[in-house]
Amino acid sequence: MIHAFDVIGDPVRRRILEALADGERQAGDLADLVVAEFGISRPAVSQHLRVLREAAFVHVRVDGSRRLYTLDPTPLQAVDLWLDRFRDSWSPRLEALATEVARGKRKRRKAGEG
């Protein structure tokens, strides 16, 4: 079984997932996108789609001669759960940054009033 981070660790597969986040896409459209952006062959794109299917990140349905891909968020939820344990380390820092930004804006407003 492929680990979720091995799947999303590849930039081509991440790009395919990003494209599918907007909704269902034809295999040919995904191939065109990836070939244009990464310069890889169509068979290489097919291999990436196979990895995504086998790891259950995507589902495919056949509609006539078209293969339509959709995103399955379930494996990404597992990634999110794993990342959850680290959120405590960056959330307070982001909140502190937001406080400092707000403080700086207040100072600039006050300086502009005087």
Legacy VTK file of the C-alpha trace (Angstrom):
# vtk DataFile Version 3.0
C-alpha trace
ASCII
DATASET POLYDATA
POINTS 114 float
0.000 0.000 0.000
1.246 3.482 -0.860
1.460 6.001 1.965
-0.509 9.219 1.389
2.611 11.377 1.697
4.335 9.312 -0.990
1.402 10.048 -3.274
1.212 13.789 -2.629
4.977 14.112 -2.483
5.113 14.110 -6.267
4.462 17.537 -7.869
2.669 16.027 -10.872
0.215 14.155 -8.679
-0.305 17.243 -6.499
-1.117 19.247 -9.636
-3.627 16.624 -10.759
-5.277 16.729 -7.321
-5.390 20.539 -7.480
-7.095 20.366 -10.866
-9.624 17.860 -9.543
-10.378 20.031 -6.521
-12.334 22.218 -8.959
-14.487 19.279 -10.045
-14.617 16.313 -12.377
-12.173 16.349 -15.299
-11.636 14.202 -18.360
-8.448 12.161 -18.466
-7.458 13.923 -21.693
-7.867 17.353 -20.118
-5.737 16.318 -17.153
-3.104 14.923 -19.506
-3.073 18.144 -21.560
-2.633 20.207 -18.399
0.191 18.101 -16.993
2.008 17.705 -20.306
1.911 21.487 -20.795
3.088 22.295 -17.261
5.624 19.515 -16.671
6.647 18.440 -20.156
6.155 14.739 -19.444
4.611 12.211 -21.820
0.956 11.207 -21.861
1.857 7.636 -20.802
3.667 9.132 -17.790
0.499 11.068 -16.912
-1.449 7.812 -17.162
0.964 6.249 -14.668
0.384 9.119 -12.231
-3.379 8.734 -12.621
-3.000 4.996 -11.946
-1.085 5.720 -8.716
-3.814 8.152 -7.634
-6.524 5.568 -8.410
-4.737 2.747 -6.603
-4.173 4.958 -3.555
-7.900 5.912 -3.647
-7.221 9.643 -4.083
-9.371 9.660 -7.224
-12.256 7.761 -8.732
-12.774 7.206 -12.417
-15.984 6.599 -14.289
-16.407 5.761 -17.924
-18.850 7.816 -19.985
-18.793 6.475 -23.521
-15.225 6.876 -24.706
-14.346 9.348 -21.944
-12.722 8.566 -18.611
-13.828 11.099 -16.010
-11.843 11.599 -12.817
-13.084 12.952 -9.504
-11.238 13.657 -6.285
-11.836 11.504 -3.222
-10.981 13.649 -0.172
-10.765 10.699 2.243
-6.966 10.153 1.962
-6.427 13.906 2.276
-8.442 13.877 5.487
-5.985 11.306 6.843
-3.130 13.673 5.944
-4.965 16.511 7.663
-5.395 14.400 10.804
-1.689 13.614 10.820
-0.831 17.303 10.427
-3.240 18.217 13.217
-0.717 17.308 15.903
1.629 19.985 14.523
-0.916 22.808 14.294
-0.337 23.732 17.931
3.250 24.619 17.070
2.378 27.088 14.310
-1.056 28.424 15.302
0.146 30.560 18.253
2.885 32.042 16.069
0.375 32.973 13.379
-1.925 34.510 15.981
0.999 36.524 17.396
1.874 37.708 13.898
-1.725 38.813 13.310
-1.636 40.754 16.584
1.593 42.522 15.581
0.204 43.382 12.146
-2.923 44.861 13.743
-0.777 46.813 16.235
1.316 48.227 13.366
-1.816 49.288 11.475
-3.147 51.083 14.569
0.184 52.903 15.011
0.181 54.031 11.374
-3.410 55.272 11.653
-2.610 57.200 14.817
0.531 58.657 13.241
-1.546 59.783 10.269
-4.100 61.500 12.548
-1.520 63.653 14.316
LINES 1 115
114 0 1 2 3 4 5 6 7 8 9 10 11 12 13 14 15 16 17 18 19 20 21 22 23 24 25 26 27 28 29 30 31 32 33 34 35 36 37 38 39 40 41 42 43 44 45 46 47 48 49 50 51 52 53 54 55 56 57 58 59 60 61 62 63 64 65 66 67 68 69 70 71 72 73 74 75 76 77 78 79 80 81 82 83 84 85 86 87 88 89 90 91 92 93 94 95 96 97 98 99 100 101 102 103 104 105 106 107 108 109 110 111 112 113
